[in-house]
């Protein structure tokens, strides 16, 4: 019983998807007792790395979001 409670407490999911413009996106779920909205933000940052990401859809209370990674060229041009 304790092991199953620990598994439920740490549930976090990632699913690849496609956005309306046809580009690759990611659906992130950070449900579970030990996860928070910040867990989703950290996971999104790790997925997209230094290029950053755009939140397409997000629900802070449900702790789920859909993101798209920004293009590296746009990120590099913004830094100049």
N, C-alpha and C positions, 0 to 999 in steps of 0.2 A: 504494500500500500504506500509506504513512504517513497519508494522508488518511482511509482507512477505519479505521485504528487510533485516530485522534483522534476520529472519530465514535462509535466503540464506547466510548471512554473517558469520553465525556460523556453517555451515555444516561441520561436522566431522563424519566419519564413521568407524566402526569396524566390520569385518566379519571374522568368524572362517573359516579356510580352512585346507587342508592337504598339506604337503610338498612332494617333490619327494621321500623321503625315507619313507613316510607313517606316519611321526610324525605330531602332531598338529601344525598349524601355524596360523598367524593372518594377514589379509590384512587391513591396516590402510589407511584411506584417510583423509587428513586435508585440504580440499579445502575450499574456502570461504574467504571473505575479511578480517576477523579478525584472521584467522589462518595462521601459517607460518610453515616452515620445522621444526622449533624447537618444534612446537605443536605435530608433529608426533613423534619426539624423546622422548618427555615427556610422551606421551601416551604409547609408546612401553616400556619405563621404568616402568611405572605403571602396565602394563599388566604382565610383567615377574618378577617384584620385584627384590629382592637381587640376584637372580641367574643370572640375565642379559639376554641379547638376542643377536641373530645373525641376521644381515640384509641379507636376501636372495635376495631381489630385492628392489631397491629404485630409485625414480625419484624426485629429489629436486625441479624441476620446476613444475611438476605436483602435488607435495606434496602428494605422495602416496608411500607406502612401504609394503613389505611382510616380516614378521619376524618369527623367531622360538625361543622359550625360551630355554636357556641352561639348562642342567640337574643340579639339585642341588648338586649332589655328585661331579661332575666335578668342580663346583664353589667352594665347600668347600675344595677340594683337592688342588686347585690352591692357596688358601689362606694360606696353611701351609708351 
